[in-house]
């Protein structure tokens, strides 16, 4: 019934009309099902849910624990080539592919990341998919949703306030205020807050020191929320956060301040996965992790794991291109899951390939087969990298009306040369129908090419060796240069016994190198590590390269300029 209603709305015979609608107009034209009805498809009932209105819910811990005895389904990771201003459409493909798998009779769930208000108000304008491949209610998801981001912001800043109060009240722990590494956060892109001074105005206002803000989703608490498996694990991870160092350079942990319980209390609801639906009524967990620098850019372990126990196929995605998001997923997140990916879908567009092949943004609508061939080098390298993990790859081309037959033929020829399946997907315009070929190819690939997952590196390698392995094998750089500050930090990490943790690379998403302008498949480049920061609560070490920012700025024309709200409360301008 639902499918016929949706198909009637879409009117596949007249795609032109659908193309004229914006994402938000499409989303607002859909008659949502109550979430209690949506979840019946995966065996859940009303009492399993904690409702946030009619169309949003969180799943109770009791139910999460109950379904752990269910068998584990297939896991598909969606990633992409290096992002370009031309757009790739990872979330759109993720959502459309799940709808298509359900259409061909495979019990499928989605487990994707929540949007962050920073990119939504800044450069992206929204992150709930697009066209007829969206999670709904789109405007809620893109704005305050169930308050998870606010809870993370509050917990993070509560810790900052408690640190400053500890200094003010006599500094019993002997914290060196010059060596506090814990920053405040806000869920907006605000470059003016990168470096601030606090405690000014005399003794009553605390101890003066330098501080700074990160974007909320770059916070270690974001990563902790995504990796914690229950409340006790959440508390343990929060207790392990290193907030800074004493005058003798010994580390100070949250457990020394004895505030992990209070922070966990703030996060007790935020840790529960959020349940929503797609346009086609596919159940979707939308929870955690949108930032693929510092925080690891993946859906929460709890959400992904629970989806694996509820569905036969779980579709998830990782942030940025495969060199960042997929590598983090496979080296950091996967060891915390009950299974590893059975296949990886790499999303590209012909527009983005042309851009990687040297075409400027204003010339992307013109046919350019040679640029497709040149830009294919980027896609090819990502395919090779995924195969290093022992997982089969499938290429999904997110279709645009400007794609030409000659360009498509060239791409298919190039994919055949490296023996990687490729399918065009028109899920933006055609919803589930536009993803059927991709869904069938994916199922066939999983059946005929079983995965044999292996991590890229052993955690017992040195910090330098782990970083070098990522740089040389994934980015294809020739050498890693460690700046003096990074060398000092590594020495301290080794001294404190933290060097056996995995590495979370913070690098530009636009290139394999640390130069955002080096598109395609650059070679013979060196990567510079400027800083190495332990994130013990998250359970990884962050390596910062180039000039990557943990607090992005806004573009010249932020997406917020196009947003408004109608008199009846209807959202305008999200996309």
PyMOL commands that set and color helices and strands:
alter all, ss='L'
color gray80, all
select helices_A, chain A and resi 2-10+12-20+23-29+35-42+46-48+61-69+90-103+117-121+138-142+148-168+191-193+203-205+216-218+220-227+231-239+254-257+260-267+301-310+322-336+350-356+361-363+369-388+405-417+427-448+463-475+484-495+559-562
alter helices_A, ss='H'
color red, helices_A
select strands_A, chain A and resi 49-51+57-59+74-80+108-112+129-130+133-136+175-180+184-186+196-198+209-211+213-215+242-246+251-253+274-278+283-286+313-317+343-348+393-398+421-425+479-482+502-506+526-535+540-545+564-565+571-572
alter strands_A, ss='S'
color yellow, strands_A
deselect
rebuild
show_as cartoon
